[in-house]
Amino acid sequence: MGQDAQTGYDDPWLCIVNHLVGLRLLQTVEWTDDGLTQRICRMHRLVQSVVKKRADGELPKFESSIVEIAKERAVFLYNTEGWIDRSNRWEFIP
C-alpha cells in the first residue's frame, strides 16, 4: 500500500477507501486540490466502537446475544400468534 500503483492499474488504497465510502463506513472530510481524491476521511463512532470491540475480542459475545434475541423473536412471531399484532409486523423484513 505504500507504493504507487503500476501504470494502467487502479491504486489499491484508493479502491479500498472508495469502497468504504460507498458502504457509508467512511465519510470524506477533505478532498485533494484536484477535488477528485479523498484526502481525509472519518469513521462513524458506532463503526469505531464495533471495530474496537472486535479487536479486543468482545464482539463475539455481543454478536451471539444479538443472534439469540433474533431467534427468540422469530420463534415468537412464527410459532405463536405474535404476528397477528400489527405492532410486531415491522420485524418481518429485518
Secondary structure, DSSP 8 states (H G I E B T S, - for coil): --S---TTS--HHHHHHHHHHHTTSEEEEEE-TTSSSEEEEEE-HHHHHHHHHHHTT-HHHHHHHHHHHHHHHHHHHHHSSGGGSGGGGGGS--
